Every structure is written in C-alpha cells, then in structure tokens.
C-alpha cells in the first residue's frame, strides 16, 4: 500500500513541471541564473503559484534545470557510444559539450552555491558524471588508435571549457567556437600536422 507521500504526481502536475523546467532552461540560457521567475512561469503557461508549488525557491529550479541539461548531455554520449566511428562520436559529443558549456555559464555555479546545504541535490556529482562520460568516449578513440594516447578526459574537458569561457559573450564571430574546437580535434586526432 502506498502512502500519499509515495504517490506519483498527477499527469497534469508532471506536465506543468516539465513545461516549467523547459521554460526555465530557455530563460536561463538567455538571461543567466537570475532570469525572472515570473517570466519563466509566463513562458511555461502557468501561474506563479504553480511554479512555486513545484519549485519553492530559485535554487530548486536551478538544480532541476542543471540536472535536466546534464542528463541530456550524458544521454547523448550513451547514444553516440553505439555508433561505428569512435572519432565521430567523440567529435560530436565535444560539440554538444561546447554548446552545453556556453549555454550553462553561471548556471552550475549558481545552483551549487545556493545548494551547498544539499550537496546531493542533483542525485549525482555533475562534474564526475561529465568526466566519466568524456573518458568513455575518449578511451574508445584511443583504443581505436586514433586519439592521442597521452590525452586525458580532464585535459579534453578543460580545452572545451576554455573555448566556452573565451567565446561566450566575448566574440562577434559566431563561427569562432566551432573553429577553435576543430583545432582541438585536429590536435586530439593527430590531424593537420
């Protein structure tokens, strides 16, 4: 027998929560972690009361959006690990990681700073999960003999994050992030030398 506390939320409540997270994802990407909660409720097509019933404070919403984004990022890697080309899988995932890092600047830090009292708020260590994902993809390319054997997943993540940090809000050339990542991939795969 389930108690009221263990029951699953109603379908309409789940849909409202999903719409709020989707709207918050867009708003945070556009305006950063301080985006208006009223604007997020409006975008989701719900009232502020509904938003606050699901997410009583901004940190809870930041955490939900960050978890959703990391689940999507790492889920894409799981799909790519089933493809034939380890190098194509690694390259595509690094592009997804770059997009993720550019869109999430400030979000992860804001969520983690506000949730210090609940370090398990995401249910996993987001940095470790990304690290493990990158390691699986890189190892596959290294085992195929195409990626540099001296490269670590940490190195690769730092390179991509460096590109994100140096190009988000600081470049007038929209092709620069992909061009820089292309240079990194050339170095990773020993191409272009």
C-alpha positions in Angstrom: 0.0 0.0 0.0 1.4 3.4 -0.9 1.1 6.4 1.2 0.2 9.9 -0.1 3.8 10.8 0.2 4.9 7.9 -2.1 2.3 8.5 -4.8 3.3 9.7 -8.2 2.3 13.2 -9.1 -0.8 13.6 -11.3 -0.2 13.7 -15.1 -1.1 17.4 -15.3 1.3 18.2 -12.4 4.1 16.3 -14.2 3.4 18.2 -17.4 3.4 21.5 -15.6 6.7 20.7 -14.0 8.2 19.6 -17.4 6.9 22.9 -19.0 8.4 24.9 -16.2 11.8 23.2 -16.5 11.8 23.7 -20.3 10.8 27.4 -20.0 13.5 27.9 -17.3 16.1 26.2 -19.4 15.4 28.7 -22.2 15.2 31.7 -19.8 18.5 30.8 -18.0 20.2 30.3 -21.4 19.1 33.8 -22.4 19.4 35.7 -19.2 21.5 33.6 -16.9 20.6 32.2 -13.5 18.9 35.4 -12.3 16.2 35.2 -15.0 12.8 36.4 -13.8 10.7 33.6 -12.2 7.5 35.4 -13.3 8.8 35.4 -16.9 9.5 31.6 -16.6 6.0 31.0 -15.3 4.6 33.0 -18.2 6.7 31.1 -20.8 5.5 27.8 -19.3 1.9 28.9 -19.5 1.4 28.5 -15.7 0.8 30.9 -12.9 3.5 31.9 -10.4 1.7 29.9 -7.8 2.1 26.7 -9.9 5.8 27.5 -10.4 6.3 28.0 -6.6 4.4 24.8 -5.8 6.9 22.8 -7.9 9.9 24.9 -7.1 9.5 26.8 -3.8 12.8 28.7 -4.3 15.1 29.6 -7.2 17.8 27.1 -6.1 15.3 24.2 -6.6 14.6 25.4 -10.2 18.3 25.9 -11.0 19.0 22.4 -9.8 16.2 20.9 -11.8 17.4 22.7 -15.0 21.0 21.7 -14.4 20.1 18.1 -13.8 18.0 18.1 -17.0 20.8 19.5 -19.0 23.4 17.1 -17.7 21.1 14.2 -18.2 20.6 15.3 -21.8 24.4 15.8 -22.3 25.4 12.4 -20.9 22.4 10.7 -22.6 23.6 11.9 -25.9 27.0 10.3 -25.2 25.3 7.0 -24.5 23.6 7.1 -27.9 26.9 8.0 -29.6 28.8 5.1 -27.9 26.7 2.8 -30.1 27.9 4.3 -33.4 30.6 2.7 -35.6 33.1 5.6 -35.6 34.7 6.3 -32.2 36.2 9.6 -33.6 32.9 10.9 -35.0 31.2 10.0 -31.7 33.9 11.9 -29.7 33.8 14.9 -32.0 30.0 15.2 -32.0 29.9 14.9 -28.2 32.5 17.5 -27.8 30.4 19.8 -29.9 27.4 19.1 -27.7 29.6 19.7 -24.6 30.7 23.0 -26.0 27.1 24.1 -26.6 26.2 22.9 -23.1 29.2 24.8 -21.5 28.4 28.0 -23.4 24.7 27.9 -22.5 25.3 27.0 -18.9 27.9 29.5 -17.9 27.0 30.6 -14.4 24.1 28.1 -14.0 26.1 25.3 -12.5 27.9 27.7 -10.1 24.7 29.4 -9.1 22.9 26.1 -8.5 25.8 24.7 -6.5 26.4 27.8 -4.4 22.8 28.0 -3.5 22.5 24.3 -2.8 25.6 23.9 -0.5 23.3 22.8 2.3 22.1 20.0 0.0 25.2 18.7 -1.9 23.2 15.7 -3.2 20.5 17.9 -4.7 21.2 16.6 -8.2 21.5 13.0 -7.1 25.0 12.7 -8.6 28.2 14.6 -8.9 27.7 16.6 -12.1 31.4 17.1 -12.7 32.2 13.4 -12.2 29.4 12.4 -14.4 30.7 14.6 -17.3 34.3 13.4 -16.6 33.2 9.7 -16.8 31.3 10.3 -20.0 34.2 12.1 -21.7 36.5 9.3 -20.5 34.4 6.6 -22.1 34.3 8.4 -25.4 38.0 9.3 -25.4 39.0 5.8 -24.4 37.1 4.4 -27.3 39.0 6.6 -29.7 42.3 5.8 -28.0 41.6 2.1 -28.3 41.0 2.5 -32.0 44.4 4.1 -32.2 43.2 7.5 -33.5 43.2 9.7 -30.4 46.4 10.8 -28.7 47.3 8.2 -26.0 48.7 10.9 -23.7 45.5 12.9 -23.6 43.2 12.6 -20.6 39.5 13.3 -20.3 40.3 16.1 -17.9 42.5 17.7 -20.5 39.8 17.4 -23.1 37.1 18.9 -20.9 39.4 21.8 -19.9 40.1 22.6 -23.5 36.4 22.7 -24.3 35.5 24.7 -21.2 38.3 27.1 -22.1 36.8 27.6 -25.6 33.4 28.2 -24.0 34.7 30.7 -21.4 36.7 32.6 -24.0 33.9 32.8 -26.6 30.6 33.2 -24.7 29.7 36.9 -24.6 33.2 37.8 -25.8 33.2 37.2 -29.6 31.5 38.8 -32.5 32.4 35.8 -34.7 29.7 33.1 -34.3 31.9 30.6 -36.1 34.8 31.0 -33.7 33.8 28.4 -31.0 33.4 25.6 -33.7 36.6 26.7 -35.4 38.5 26.5 -32.2 37.0 23.2 -31.3 38.1 22.0 -34.8 41.7 22.9 -34.0 41.4 21.0 -30.7 40.0 17.9 -32.5 42.9 18.1 -35.1 45.3 18.0 -32.2 43.4 15.2 -30.4 43.3 13.0 -33.5 46.8 14.0 -34.7 45.4 15.6 -37.9 46.6 18.7 -39.7 50.2 18.5 -38.5 
